[in-house]
């Protein structure tokens, strides 16, 4: 074994031996080395009475295990600086890369710890308490005492009261701010886990190809991490640590892991003048952090999730879509836990939370508690950083970073509204306590420009921040949806709140008025995208998804609002069915595109589950009711249907559309996180179609009046007022939304869908116990003549 001049040599592989080992332990819990090996900094096998190395060197008479080898006081080494994110950018040069596994960082002392004087200013390590030399290893979890960044304090906090009160009295309040110190021991367990994480970077060419493929598919605009920043991270990672990561030498990987831990504990330092390139260098190369490692893994997992399972790209690298997505999620989640240990609340931590949440949604689905928990932590981090109070460029925040923070908040808020609506739960991040300040409609390339070039890019925006070129891109869609998300939240409030029918009608009118005001403020090309007939077969895949997100965003709000009005204010279903037909028509056009299915697998599935399944379920049940009504009319000898308005749905065309839609639901990969919802929806729609197409003899007897479930929608309000019920289609249950409520709505676009690209930022949009109702429909006895009568 070669000599390690910078620190001890640690063998991560345990080799069993039949010889007796010394029973003495060092302070850090590891077996003690003999004096010759310790002084020479060579690996010792801890065998007694003489270790193997001393026997081979003929020094077995000198091989002793000192009971207290460090009892003599050591001289304090001369303080030297180590590379930190705030200083290394000055000396960092691509032409002269420094290797993190060489003595470029402070050497370890003989007991494996770092001298206090050589640690970063944000890290304070306490010396371990003296323990018996033969004591067994102690639990490293007991060594962690963290007092990190406390984050944002609002108007009602004690800190605000002190600062405002003392400020008025012209008293110095700086002393009231408690120092934020981090007292954390990087234990052997953490280092070992870090070494396991770094193993996935051994095949760096494959990692680079997955990252490049991801940004190629998304045309450079994907998620919250800019392509420029991600590729700069990867380039510096290869220059500084490529050889170490490829070889996976245990000694060097361990030292690299120690460096990453120290960097992650050190806060980033930048100013208004910091460029995007300089900011990227603060977290890579010699300044590599766990946030960056986690983001690389998350991007690789998202790329694999969006590919078709039969894609040649996967077979070329001998991996499967599911296996690599799952592995990358485990790595990104582990990196998140490392960041939590270091209390690293910064921009990259929020990015990692968002990317990990989308990857979790793609693997486990939007109904999983893991996804709900991940979105909750994202909300917590956004609030802790104060992003909900608005972000502006300042002396401490460069322009590009302020815009990226606005994008991150917009992603987090949109996903939260989506998740809350899907699950029928109150939102954990509400527009009522946030300053909605959308980012400027700049491309990722324009965002990192400087000087006159940036000024020219800003001159290409209108007074509201939209581009004047009529270009529909990812940020344009995000800005548009940011005006729809608060209205979606208001609709959720109507569904969950305790309002009278009159209050619901008044609030619904306000919601519709604000929605129209929002659309009136948009550029003309956005209104055309929403309202005009659109041929999805003639556009590029990404342009198709952008256009669809704009069109379906407003229609989804209208559909949900009409559901609430029907359930709780006795409205008729004409507008609801009309909106559902428009949505399903677009979804059928988009999902027949094989290029979208192969390039944007997550988004393809999200379209089916979100907008498609909800609208398809509404249309299928309405068609079934029409059929049942006609049968009852024949049973009562109302052959001419005098006085009955025409049906809302054309029978033949609707059956064809639902058949095609059910087939596309059945084509979803069983390992997809949304498969359960797709399969359940397929079964329900198929059974409804079977019921419609199967001849059924009229009932022998019938009541004098048709039951409410089969009354025509035009008769519903009068009947509901008489009965006190408010739900037409009778799928939505009584007004009290009790145990018998069964709402028919299905998830809308979640963060794991188009939101992964920042396209739709749509959401699961259920407004009731939809899963219960779908389960009830699936288990219904369709052969019973009184099935719907009893319902």
N, C-alpha and C positions, 0 to 999 in steps of 0.2 A: 504494500500500500504506500502511495506517495505521501510525502510529508505535507501537512497542511499548515502553512505559515500564518494563516489568518484565523484559525480557530480549531476546535477539537474535531476529530473525525468521528462521525456517528454512522453506525451501520443500521440502516432501517430494516434489514432483514434479520430475523432471529434464527440463529443456527444452534440447534440442540447439541448438547455435548454430554458425554457420560462422565466427564471429570467433575470433581468438586469445585464449586465457585466460591469466591470470598463472600462472606456474609455481611461485609461492611458496605455502607451506602454513602454516597455524597449528599450534600445538602439539597441538591435538586432531585434526589430520589433515584439516581442511576448508580449502578455498581461502581465501587471505587477502583481506580487503576493503580497498578504498582508504581513505585517511585521512578524507576528507569523509564517506563512508558509515559508516565505523566510529565516528567521533565523534558522528554524528547518530543512530546506531543504526538505520540504514536498510538495506534489502536492496541488496546490490551484485551486479552480474552478472559481476564479476571480469574484464571485458574490458580488454585493453591495446591502445594506450597509455592510453586514457581510457574509463571505464565509461559505460554508456548513461545512467545517472542524472545524472552530472556533465555530460555533453554537453547533456542537455535543460535543465539549470539554468544553463548557461553558465559552468561552473566547471571546464572541462576542463584549464585551466592549473594548477589546484590538485589534480588527480587524480593522486596518487602512491601507490605501494605501499611503505610504510616497511619496511625489512628487519627491524627489531626494534621494533615499535610499543609494546611493553610493557616496554622495557628500563628505563624510569624507575620507581623503587619507588613503589607506590601506598600511600596511607595506609590503615591497617586500619580498616574501617568499625566503627561502634559496634555491639556485639553486641545483637541483638534476638532475641526468641523466635519460633519458628514453630509453627504448629499441629501438635501431635502427638496420638496417640491417648490419651495420659495427661493432657493438659491441655485439649484443645479442647472437651470435654464441658461444662466450666464456663461457657465463653463462648458455646457453640453454642446458638442459639435458633431455633426454626422461624419465628418472626416476622421475624427479621433475618438471612436467609441470606447467607453470604459466598460470593463466586465465586472458585473456585480459580484462575481464569485472569487475575485482576486482581492488583495488587501487594499482595495479602494475605499472600504468602509471600516469602521473601528474594529480592531481585533477583539476576540473574546478573551476574558480572563480564564485562568485555568479551571475555574469552577463553572464555566459555561455562561456567565453573565457578562453584560457590557458595562464598562466603567460609566459611572453617572455623568461625568463631565463630558462624555462624548455622545450623549443621547440628544435627540431633537428637543427643542425647548418645550414642545407640547407633551412630552413623555417623561414621566417621573417614575423610576423604578425603586421600590423599597427593597433593601436587602433582606433576604430570608432570615427568619429567626433561627437561632442556633438549635440544632437537634442532635441527638446521639448519632455517632457515625454509623452504627448498625441499624438505625431506624428504617422501617419499611417505607416505600414510596407513599407520599401523601396525595390526596385527591387535589388535582390542580385547580378544580373549580373553586376551591376555597380561597385561592390566591387572587381572585378577580375582584377589584373594588373600582368601579367606574364612576367618575364624576365628569361627564363630558359636556358637550354643547347642549344647553337647555333649550335653545330655540327661541321662537317668537313669543313675546308677551303682549297681550292686547290691552284694551282700554280699562278693563276692570281688574287687572292684575295688581298685585302689591307693588311690583316694580314701577308700573306706570304712575301709581299714586305717589310713590316716593319721589320719582323724577319730576313730576309736575309740581308737587308741593314744594320741594326744595328749589326747583327752578324759579318759582315765583318769589321765593325768599332769597334768591341769589346766593344760595348755599351750594357748596360743592357736593355733587351726588355721585361722583365717580367711585368714591370709596365704598359705596353701598353695593356695588356690583361684585358678587362673589367670584373669585378666580375660578375659571373652568379648567381644572386640571384632570389629567387622565392617569390614574394609577393602575397599571395593568401589567401583569406578568404574562409574557408570551410563553406558555408552557410547552413542554415537549409534545403534549397531546395536540395542541393547536398547530405546532410546526409539522407534525406528522400528517394531520388532516390537510394542511396546506400543500404538502408534497404530493399527496394523492390527487388533489385538484389539478396541480400543474401537469400531471401526467397526460391529460388530454391534449396538451399543446405539443406533444412529441411529434405528431404528424401535422406539422404546421402547413405544409403545402395543401393538404385537404382543408384545413381551417380557412386558409386564404381563399380557396376556390368557393367554399360555401358562402363566405362573406361577400365575395365579388358577385356571385350568382344572385344573392339577395338584393343587392343594390341595382344590379342589372335588371332584374324583374320589375322592381319598383321604379325604374328609371331615375335612380339616385335619391328618391324621396321616400324614406321608409322610417317609421317610428319616430323617436325623439332624438336619436343619435345621428348626427350628420355623417354622410359618407366620407367627407374630407377628414373629419376627426377620427373616425374608426380606422381608416386606412393609414393615417399618420401613426396611430397607436400601434398597429400591426407592423409597420415598417420599422419603427424604433425598437419594438419588441424583438424583431429578427436581428437587427444590428447589434443590440446589446446582449441579448440572451439566447439567440438562436441556437448556438452550439450547445449550450447547457441544456436547453429544453429538448433538443434532439437526442443527446446522449443519455439524459436522465441519470447522470452520475449522482448517487445518493448524497455525497458530500457537498457538491456544488448546488444541487437542487435545494438542499437544506439551507444553505447560506442565502440563496435567492429568496427562499420563503421567508427567512428572517428579515431580509431587506423589504419585502412587500408588506410585512406586518408593521414595520417601523414607519414606512411611508403612509400607510393607511391611517395610522394614529396621528399623523402630522397634517394639520389643516392647510388647505391651499391658500396661497397669497398671490393676489393679482390686483390690478388697478384699472382705471378707465382706459389707459393706454395699452393694455395687454391685448395683443392680437389673437386671432383664433389659432394661429400656428403656435404661438408661445403658450397659450392656454392648454393646447393639446399636449405639448411637451411636459407640462407640469405633472402628468399622470402616466407617463410611459418611460421606456428606457430605464435610466437609473432611478426614476421616480415612480416606477410601476406600482399600482395599487390594486387591491382586491376588487374594487368597483369595475375597473377596466377588464380584468379577467372574467368577471361575471357577465359583463355586457357582451364580450366576444362569444361566450358560450350561449347566451340567450339569442343572439343574432343567428348563430349557426342552427339552433333549435327551431327558430321561427322559419328559417329558410327551408329546412327539411319538412316542416309542417305544411308549408304552402305547396310543396311539390306533389305531383301525382305519384302514388305508390309504385307505378311501373316506369317512372322516369329513369332514363339512362344515366343521368347524373348520379343517382343513388347506387345503381348497379355497378357503375364504374369504380366507385369507392368501396364497394362490397359492404354497404350498410343498408338498413331498411329505414323507411320514413319514421316509423314508430320508435324503433330502438334508439336512434340517434337523438330524436326529440326528447325522449324520456331521460337519456343520459345527460344531455345539455341542461335540462331543467334541474336535475339533481345538482349539477355543478353550480349553476347560477344561484340556486337556493342556498348552497353551502357558502358561496361568496357573500350572499346577503347576511348570513349569520355571522360571518367574520366582520362585516361592516357594522353590524349591531354591537358586537363586542367592543369595537373601537369607537362606537358612537359617532360614526362618520356621517353626519347630516349635511350633505352637500348636493350639488346638482347631479353629479354622476350617480349618487345613491338613489335619487328620485328616478333617474333614467332607468337604473337597474330594476327598481321596483315595478315600473311600468312594463318594461320588456318581460320581466319574469311573470307578471300578472297575465299578460297576453299569451305567453307560452303555456302557462298553467290552464288557461281557458281553452286553448286549442287541444290540450291533452285530456283534461278532465271534464270539460264542458262548463257552461255558464251556471248550471244549477249546483255545482260542487261547492261545498263549504270552503275548500282550499282556495277557490277563485274568489269567493266573497271575502275571505280573510285577507287575501293578497291585496284586493282593492281597498280594504279598510286601512291597511298599513300605508298604502300610497297616500290616502287622504291625510293620515296622521303626519306623514313627512311633509306634505305640501303645507299643512297648517303650521307645523313647527318652523318651517323656513319663512313663513309669512307671505307666501306667494298669493294667498287669497286677498291680500290687501293691495294688490297691484304692484307692478314692477316697472321701474324706469331706470334708464342709464344714469349713472352717477359717477362720483370720483372713485368709487370702489367697484363699480359694475360696468364692464364694457358694453357697447351697444349690442353686439351679437349675442352676448350671454343674457342680456335682459330680454331679448326676443325669444331666446330658447326657453327661458323660464316662463314666459307667457304661454308658449306652446305646451310646456309640461303641465302647467295648471289647467289649460284648456282640455288636454287629454284626460287628466285625472277627474275633472268635474264632469265631463261628458260620460265617461265610463261609469261614474258613480250614479248619475241620473239613470243610466241604462240599467245598472244592476238593481237599483232600488225599485224601478218600475217592473222589472222582470219578476222579482221576488215579492212584490207587493209590500215592501217595507219602507219606512221613512228614510229619506236620503240622509247620509252622513256628511254630506258636503252640499250646502244649499246656497243658491244665488242670493238669498236674502241676507246673507252675512259675508258676501264676497263682492269684490269690485270686478265686474266682467270687463276686462280690457283685452280685446283680441290682438294677436300679433299682426304686424304688417304683412301684406300679401306679397312677400318677397320669396323668391326661390332660394333653395339652400345655397346655391352658388352666389347669389347676390348678397346673402346674409353675411358672408365672410369678407366682402369687399371692404376697402378702406379708402379714405380720402375722396378725391374727385369721382372715382368710380362708384363709390357708395352714394354720393350725392346725386349722381346721374340716375342710379337705380331708384332712389327715393322720389326723384322728379317724375318717374313713370307711374306714380300712384295718385289716385284721386283723393279728395278731402276726407273720405271715410277709410282710406287705407287699402282699397282694392286696386288691382292693376288696371291700367288703361288700355292694355292690348287685347282685352277680351279673352284672356287665357284662363282656362279652367284647370287648376292644378290642386295639389293636396291642400295647401294652406287656404286657397279660395274656398274649398269645401268645408274646411274646419271653421273658418270664420262664419260661413253661412249657417252651419249647424249651431254655432255658439249663440245665435239669436233664437234658435228653435228649442234648445235644451231648457232654458228657463220656463218656456211655455209647456214643455213636457213635464217639468216638475210641478207646474200649477195644475195640470190635468191629474197628476198623481195625487195632489192634495185634495182635489175634488173627489177622487175615488176613495181615499182613505179617511177624509175628514168627516166631521159630523155637521152636515149642512142640510137645510130644508130644500125642497124642490125649487122654491123661488130663488133662494140664494145660489143654487147650482146654475140656474138659467142666467142669472145676472153675471156670475163669475165666468161662465162659458162665453158670454158675449164679450167680456173684457179680453179673454184669452184670444178669441178670434180677431178682435180689433187690433191687439198688439201684434199678432202674427202677420196681419196684412200690412201694418206699419213697417214691420221688419222687412218684408218683401219689397215694399215700395222704396226703401232706402238702398236696396241692392242695385248694382249695375244692370242695365237692360239685358245683357247676355245671360245673367243668372235667372231672370224672370222667364226668358225664352226657354231656358233649359228645363224649367219646372213645368211650364204650361203648354209648350208646343208639342206636337206629335214628334216622336223620336224613333229613328230607325237604328236599333242597337246592332244590327248586322253589318253596318258599314263603318264602324268606328274601331279604333284600336282597343285592345283589352283594358288598359288602364283608363283610357278616356271613357270607356263604357261604365266602368265602376264608379268613376267620379260623377258622371251624369246621373247614374242611378241613385247615388247617395243624395244628391240634391233633390231629385224628384220624389224619392220615397220618404225622405225626412219629413217634409210637410204633410204628405199623405198619411203617414203613420200617426202624426199628431191629430189629424182630422178624424181618422178612424177611431183612435182611442177616446177622443172627446165625444164622438157620437155614441160609443158604447156606454160611457158614463151617463150621457143624457137619456139613453134608453133605459138603463138600469135604475136610474134614480129620479128621472123627471118625466118619464112616460113618453119620450120622443118616438117617432115612427122610424122604421129601419131603412128608408129609401137611401138616405145619404150614406149610411154605413155600408150597405151592399154596393152602392156605386163606387165608394172609395176602395172597397175590397176587390172589385172587378178590375179597376184601373191598376192596382198594385199587382194582382196576379197576372195581368196581361204583360206587364213589363218583365216580371220575373220569368215567365215562360220564354220570352224572347232572349233574355240574357243567358239563361241556363241551357239553351240549346247551342251555345258557343263552346266548342270543344277546346279552343285555345284558352279560354278563361278557366275551364275546369282543370286543365293541366298546369297552368302557370300560377293560378291563384286559388289553390284548393281550399284554403280556409275561408276565403271570401265567397267562393262558390257555395260552400256548405252554409255559411252564415246567411246568404241571401235566401236559400231554401227554408232554413229554420225560422229566420226572423220575419221578414215581410211575406214570404211565400206561404209558410205554414199557417200563420195567423189568418191571412186573407182567404186561403184555401179552405180552412176549417169553417169560417163564417159562410162562405158560399156553399159548401157541401151541406151544411145543416139547413140553410135556407132553402136549398133545392129539395131536400128531403121533406121539409114542411110543406112545400108546394105540392109535392106528390101525395102526401098524406091528406092534405086538404081536398085535393081532387077526388081521392077515393071516398072521403067522407061525404062529399057532395053527391057522388054517384049513389052512395048508400042511402042518402036521404032523398034520392030521386030529383036532385037539383041538376038535371042534365044540361040545362042551358046557362047555368051560372048567372042568372039575372041579377044585376046590381053589384056583382063582384068585380073589382078592378082587375086589370090584366096582371099576370105574374111578373115578378121583378126580374126573373132570370130566364133567358132562352134555354129550354131544356136540352136540346141536342148539342149546342156549342158548349154549354157548361159541363155536360158529361164528358165531352172530348177533352176539354181543358183539364178537368180534374183527373182523368185517366193518365194523361201525360205527366201531370205534376206528381201523382202518386208513384209513377215509374221512376222519376228522377229522385224522389225521396228514397226509394229502395236501392239506388245506386251508391249511396253514401258508404264510405269505408267503415266496417264495424269497429275499427280501432279509433275512429274519430271521436272527439269528445262530445260532439252533437249527435252521435248515432242514435242514442236512446230516444231523443226527441223526434228525430226524423222517422225512426221505425214506428214509434207510437202514432205519429201523425199519418203515416202511410196506412197502418192498419185501420185507423178510424175512417179515413177517406175511402179506402177500399170497401169496407163493410157498408158504408153509406151507399156507395155506388151499387154494390150487390143488392142491397135492399131496394133501391130504386128500379134496377133492371130486372129484378125477379118478380114475375107476376104474382099478385096477391089477391085472392078472392075477397069480395066485400064482406064485411061483418054481417052476421045474421040479424043482429039487433043493433040499434044505435040510439043515443039520446036525442031528444028533440032539438037540442042546440049543440053545435060542435064545441068540444072543450077548448079552453083558451090557447093551448099549444098549437091548434090547427086553425085558429081564426086568422083571417088575412091581416097583414100588418096595419091596413087602414082602420081596422076595427079595434086594434090593440089599445090605444090610449083610453077610449071610453071604458073598456072592460077593466083596465088596470085601475082607473080612478075608482071604479065601483068596488073593486076587490082590495084596493090599497096596495097592490103590487106594482112594481115599477119596471120590471124587466121584460122587454119584448124578446122574442125568440125563445123565451123561457129557458134559455141556457144560462142566463145571467143570474137567475135566482131572485129571491125576495130582496126588498130594499134594505133589510137589516143586515144583510151579508153575514148571516149566521152560519151554523154548521151545515145547512142545506144549500148554501150558495154554491153554484158551479159555474164560474165564468168561463167563457170561451175566448181565450186569447192565448197566443203563443209567444215565445221569446222573440224579441227584436234583436237587431244587430248588437253584439256585445263587443268588448274590447278585444276579444280574441278573433273577431271577424274583420271587417273593413277597418276597424279602429287600429289594427296592427299596422296598417299603412297610414293611419290618420285620414282614411278616406271618408268613411261614413260617421265614424264615432257613434254609430247607432247602438242600440241597446236592446236587451231583452225587455219586452214591453208588456208583460202580463199584468192585468189589473184584477186579479181575483184568484181563486183557487183553481187555476187552469189544469194543473196536473191531476187533481182529484176528478175533475170533469172528464178529462181525456181517459183516465183509468175507468171511470164509470161507463163511458161509451164503449171502450174496448171490451168490457166484460158484459155488455148488455145482451140479453137474450133476444136476438132479432126475430126469432120465429114466433114469439108471442104476439097475438093480435092486439093486445091491449098495452103494448110496451109504451108507446107514445101517449096513449090515453092516460095511463097511470102517471106518466111524468107530468 
